[in-house]
């Protein structure tokens, strides 16, 4: 078996600690040193928890109610996505100041492919000092150094907050004895169960398995796990979007079907704007409704590839009427699938369809020039609070007011 070269290759991985919560504490000194959680809406789950809150067992995904049970002093702060993107841009600028070989991996993570003559410890400390100076002394990061992305990211988890840890090849057997399979980035419950079916229950057992065995049982995924766990370069690829979606958990005062429908229209408009900006057209559309009693409904349509807002609204209206919700609604989600590059789709034949596309592009140009949602369809004429801005941790895109 021919293996790739792994000598003289190191990755430096930067992982911001409690990023959204620390941004809030940086902007609001009165929150510093206190247990806080950042929530998208009142009564929802934590997007981020400060380390003071984490000391009580509160973490990302903990409900606001449970957080206050664990720590009655917990302060819930409403998320401000635009502000976090401003801090994210500062992080990007800091990383580019120290190296051109960076990859932005999420809103709070980035990595640097080190040159052979760069000192990772000196570079890591430089990044930390730049974050304290240009962002805030209360904003910290953990930095991991390793022979590939998987191991460098793992190193960030070994010392939090404010860590700086290197994993070397000779350290691997001892480290794998101390961590669980789920501690490895990319191994979720499903993959853990899949490994258990072939007799692998620990990280050490996965590390000690032969590459031929893993390839035979798990295919190319198993072989890539073997390579990464042994310090060989990560195999990375950047696939095109397979789907785009927007969802929203409704606050209690907006859970009636009438109020939820207004939110649904805003979500649909966001989908249209994002499709056009990313250069895609959607070939299918789906609507999912989760009710307050936790029951759910869903339906989908196969459609002629589109990305203009008015046509998307028409199709979503069809889906809504087919489901005919009458109960209190907890969550809405709009999905677009079967995405195709807009340039590969012929221009529509009918004048009405051409007019809608030209109108959508005209609105985009105006809003891009003057910012936010300067001009919009009358049906969307609300204060925007029904479908506020969001940040996806693993997929970055420009935050807009829509």
C-alpha positions in Angstrom: 0.0 0.0 0.0 1.4 3.4 -1.0 0.9 6.0 1.7 1.1 9.8 1.2 3.9 11.9 2.6 3.4 13.1 6.2 6.8 14.4 7.2 7.3 18.1 7.9 3.6 18.9 7.7 1.8 20.7 10.5 -1.5 22.4 10.9 -2.4 25.2 13.4 -6.1 25.2 14.3 -7.8 28.2 16.0 -11.0 27.5 17.9 -12.7 30.5 19.6 -13.9 29.8 23.1 -17.6 30.4 23.8 -17.5 32.8 20.9 -21.0 34.4 20.9 -21.1 34.6 24.6 -17.6 36.1 24.8 -18.5 38.7 22.1 -21.5 39.8 24.3 -19.2 40.0 27.4 -16.7 42.1 25.4 -19.4 44.5 24.3 -21.2 44.6 27.7 -18.7 44.8 30.6 -21.6 44.2 33.1 -21.9 40.7 31.8 -18.2 39.8 32.4 -17.7 37.1 35.0 -21.3 36.1 34.9 -23.1 33.0 33.6 -24.7 34.0 30.4 -26.3 32.1 27.4 -26.9 33.5 24.0 -30.3 32.5 22.6 -32.0 33.2 19.2 -35.4 33.9 20.8 -36.8 34.1 24.3 -37.3 30.6 25.8 -35.2 28.8 23.2 -31.9 26.9 23.4 -28.4 28.2 24.0 -26.4 29.0 20.9 -23.4 29.7 23.2 -22.7 29.6 26.9 -20.0 31.5 28.8 -17.5 29.6 30.8 -19.1 30.8 34.0 -22.3 29.1 32.8 -20.5 26.0 31.6 -19.2 25.5 35.1 -22.8 24.6 36.1 -23.2 22.1 33.2 -24.8 24.5 30.8 -23.7 24.0 27.2 -24.7 24.7 23.6 -28.2 23.2 23.1 -29.3 23.6 26.7 -32.8 25.1 26.9 -33.1 28.4 28.7 -35.4 26.8 31.2 -32.9 24.0 32.0 -30.1 26.6 32.2 -32.0 28.6 34.8 -32.6 25.3 36.7 -28.9 24.5 36.7 -28.0 28.1 37.6 -30.7 30.5 38.7 -28.4 33.4 38.0 -28.1 32.6 34.3 -28.6 35.6 32.1 -30.2 35.0 28.7 -29.0 37.4 26.0 -30.6 37.6 22.6 -28.3 36.8 19.7 -26.9 39.5 17.5 -25.7 37.7 14.3 -24.5 40.9 12.6 -22.2 41.7 15.5 -20.8 38.2 15.7 -19.9 38.4 12.0 -18.1 41.7 12.7 -16.0 39.8 15.3 -15.6 37.0 12.9 -14.2 39.4 10.3 -11.7 40.6 12.8 -10.6 37.0 13.4 -10.1 36.5 9.6 -8.0 39.7 9.4 -5.8 38.5 12.3 -5.2 35.2 10.7 -4.4 36.7 7.3 -2.0 39.1 9.1 0.1 36.2 10.3 -0.1 33.8 7.3 -1.5 33.6 3.7 -2.2 29.8 4.1 -5.4 30.0 6.0 -8.7 28.2 5.7 -11.8 29.6 7.4 -13.8 26.6 8.7 -16.7 28.2 10.5 -17.8 31.4 12.2 -15.4 30.6 15.1 -12.8 28.4 13.6 -9.9 28.7 11.2 -6.7 26.8 10.4 -3.3 27.6 9.0 -1.0 25.3 7.0 2.4 26.0 8.5 5.6 26.3 6.4 8.5 24.2 7.5 10.4 27.1 9.0 7.5 28.6 11.0 7.5 28.2 14.8 3.9 27.2 15.7 4.2 28.1 19.3 5.4 31.6 18.5 2.7 32.0 15.9 0.0 30.7 18.2 1.0 33.2 20.9 1.0 36.0 18.4 -2.5 35.1 17.3 -3.7 35.1 20.9 -2.2 38.5 21.6 -3.7 40.0 18.4 -7.1 38.7 19.5 -6.8 40.3 22.9 -5.6 43.6 21.4 -8.0 43.8 18.4 -11.1 42.1 19.8 -11.1 42.1 23.6 -9.1 40.7 26.6 -12.2 38.7 27.4 -12.2 36.9 24.0 -10.1 33.8 24.0 -9.2 31.0 21.7 -7.7 27.5 22.0 -5.0 26.7 19.5 -4.1 23.2 18.5 -1.1 22.1 16.5 -1.0 18.7 14.7 0.1 16.9 11.6 -3.3 17.2 10.0 -6.6 19.1 10.5 -8.3 16.3 12.5 -5.5 16.1 15.1 -4.9 19.9 15.2 -8.6 20.4 16.0 -8.4 17.5 18.6 -5.5 19.4 20.2 -7.8 22.4 20.8 -10.1 20.3 22.8 -7.4 19.1 25.2 -7.0 22.5 26.9 -9.9 24.9 27.2 -10.2 27.8 27.5 -7.2 29.7 26.2 -5.2 26.6 25.4 -2.1 26.1 23.2 -1.4 22.4 22.7 0.6 20.4 20.1 -0.1 16.7 19.2 3.0 14.9 17.9 3.0 11.5 16.2 4.7 9.9 19.2 1.9 11.3 21.5 -0.9 9.5 19.6 -1.1 6.2 21.4 -1.3 7.9 24.8 -3.8 10.5 23.7 -6.2 7.9 22.1 -6.3 6.1 25.5 -7.8 9.2 27.1 -10.6 10.2 24.6 -13.8 8.6 23.4 -14.7 8.0 19.8 -17.3 10.8 20.0 -14.5 13.2 20.9 -13.2 12.9 17.4 -14.6 15.5 15.0 -16.8 13.8 12.5 -17.8 10.8 14.6 -21.5 11.1 15.6 -23.8 8.5 17.2 -24.5 6.9 13.8 -20.8 6.3 12.9 -20.1 5.2 16.5 -22.9 2.5 16.1 -21.4 1.6 12.7 -18.0 1.1 14.3 -19.5 -1.0 17.1 -21.0 -3.4 14.5 -17.5 -4.2 13.3 -16.1 -4.6 16.8 -14.6 -1.2 17.4 -15.6 0.4 20.7 -12.8 2.8 21.5 -10.5 5.3 19.9 -7.5 3.0 20.6 -9.2 0.1 18.8 -9.9 2.3 15.8 -6.3 3.5 15.8 -4.9 0.0 16.0 -7.1 -1.5 13.3 -5.4 -2.2 10.0 -6.1 0.0 7.0 -7.2 -3.0 5.0 -9.7 -4.1 7.6 -11.2 -0.6 7.8 -11.4 -0.3 4.0 -13.1 -3.7 3.7 -15.7 -2.9 6.4 -16.2 0.8 5.9 -15.0 1.6 2.4 -13.0 4.6 1.6 -14.3 6.4 4.8 -12.6 3.8 6.9 -9.3 4.1 5.1 -9.4 7.9 5.5 -10.1 7.6 9.2 -7.0 5.3 9.5 -4.9 7.9 7.6 -6.0 10.8 9.7 -5.6 9.0 13.0 -2.0 8.1 12.0 -1.1 11.7 11.2 -1.3 11.6 7.4 -2.8 14.6 5.5 -6.5 15.1 5.7 -8.5 14.5 2.5 -10.7 17.6 2.2 -13.0 18.7 -0.6 -15.5 21.5 -0.9 -18.7 20.2 -2.4 -21.3 22.3 -4.0 -24.5 23.0 -2.0 -26.9 20.1 -2.2 -29.6 22.1 -0.4 -30.3 25.4 1.1 -32.7 26.0 4.0 -33.9 28.4 6.6 -35.8 27.6 9.8 -37.2 29.5 12.7 -38.4 28.6 16.2 -41.4 30.8 16.9 -41.8 32.7 20.2 -45.0 32.0 22.1 -46.8 35.2 20.8 -46.3 34.2 17.2 -47.4 30.6 17.2 -50.8 31.0 15.7 -51.1 29.7 12.1 -51.8 33.3 10.9 -48.7 34.8 12.6 -46.6 31.7 11.6 -47.6 32.2 7.9 -46.1 35.7 7.9 -42.8 34.3 9.3 -42.9 31.6 6.6 -43.1 34.3 3.9 -40.0 36.0 5.3 -38.1 32.6 5.4 -39.0 32.1 1.8 -37.8 35.5 0.8 -34.5 34.8 2.5 -34.2 31.5 0.6 -34.7 33.3 -2.7 -32.1 36.0 -1.9 -29.6 33.4 -0.9 -30.2 31.2 -4.0 -29.6 34.2 -6.3 -26.5 35.3 -4.4 -25.0 31.9 -4.5 -25.9 31.3 -8.2 -28.3 28.4 -7.8 -31.8 27.5 -8.9 -33.9 25.1 -6.9 -35.6 22.1 -8.5 -37.7 21.1 -5.4 -39.1 22.8 -2.4 -40.2 21.4 1.0 -42.0 22.8 4.0 -41.8 21.3 7.5 -44.0 22.3 10.4 -43.4 21.2 14.0 -46.3 21.9 16.3 -46.3 22.9 20.0 -47.3 19.3 20.9 -44.1 18.1 19.1 -46.1 16.5 16.2 -45.0 17.5 12.8 -46.1 17.7 9.2 -44.2 18.1 6.0 -44.7 18.2 2.2 -42.6 18.8 -0.8 -42.9 19.8 -4.5 -40.8 19.1 -7.5 -40.7 22.4 -9.5 -39.2 23.9 -12.6 -35.8 25.2 -11.4 -36.4 28.8 -10.0 -34.8 31.3 -7.7 -37.1 34.4 -7.9 -39.0 35.3 -4.7 -42.5 35.7 -6.1 -42.5 32.2 -7.6 -41.1 30.7 -4.5 -43.8 32.4 -2.5 -46.4 31.0 -4.8 -45.1 27.4 -4.3 -44.7 27.8 -0.5 -48.3 29.0 -0.4 -49.4 25.8 -2.2 -47.5 23.7 0.4 -49.0 25.7 3.2 -52.6 25.2 1.9 -52.0 21.5 1.4 -50.9 21.1 5.0 -53.7 23.5 6.3 -52.3 23.9 9.8 -54.8 24.8 12.6 -52.7 24.1 15.7 -50.2 26.2 17.6 -46.9 26.1 15.6 -43.5 25.8 17.3 -41.1 25.7 14.3 -41.1 26.3 10.6 -38.5 25.2 8.1 -38.2 25.8 4.3 -35.9 23.6 2.3 -34.7 23.8 -1.3 -33.2 20.7 -3.0 -32.0 19.6 -6.4 -29.9 22.7 -6.7 -28.5 23.5 -10.1 -26.1 26.3 -11.2 -28.2 29.2 -12.5 -25.9 29.5 -15.5 -26.8 26.0 -16.7 -30.5 26.7 -16.8 -32.0 28.2 -19.9 -33.8 31.5 -19.6 -37.6 31.1 -19.1 -39.8 31.2 -22.2 -42.9 32.9 -20.8 -42.9 36.7 -20.4 -44.4 36.6 -16.9 -41.5 34.3 -15.7 -38.9 36.6 -17.3 -40.5 39.6 -15.6 -40.3 37.9 -12.2 -36.6 37.1 -12.7 -35.8 40.6 -13.8 -37.7 42.0 -10.9 -35.9 39.8 -8.4 -32.5 40.8 -9.8 -33.4 44.5 -9.7 -34.4 44.3 -6.1 -31.1 42.5 -5.3 -29.1 45.3 -7.0 -30.9 48.0 -5.0 -30.6 46.2 -1.7 -26.9 45.3 -2.4 -26.2 49.0 -3.1 -28.1 50.6 -0.2 -27.9 47.8 2.3 -30.4 45.7 4.3 -33.9 45.4 3.0 -34.3 48.8 1.5 -37.0 47.7 -1.0 -39.2 44.6 -0.7 -42.6 43.1 -1.6 -45.5 44.5 0.3 -46.4 41.1 1.7 -43.1 41.2 3.6 -43.8 44.6 5.2 -43.2 43.7 8.8 -40.5 44.7 11.3 -38.4 41.7 10.4 -38.6 40.2 14.0 -40.6 37.3 12.7 -37.6 35.8 11.0 -34.5 37.3 12.4 -31.0 36.9 11.1 -29.1 33.7 11.9 -25.5 32.4 11.7 -24.8 28.8 10.7 -21.7 27.6 12.5 -20.5 25.4 9.7 -21.5 27.5 6.7 -20.8 31.2 6.4 -22.7 33.6 4.3 -23.4 37.3 4.4 -25.9 38.4 7.1 -28.8 40.4 5.8 -31.8 42.1 7.2 -34.8 40.6 5.5 
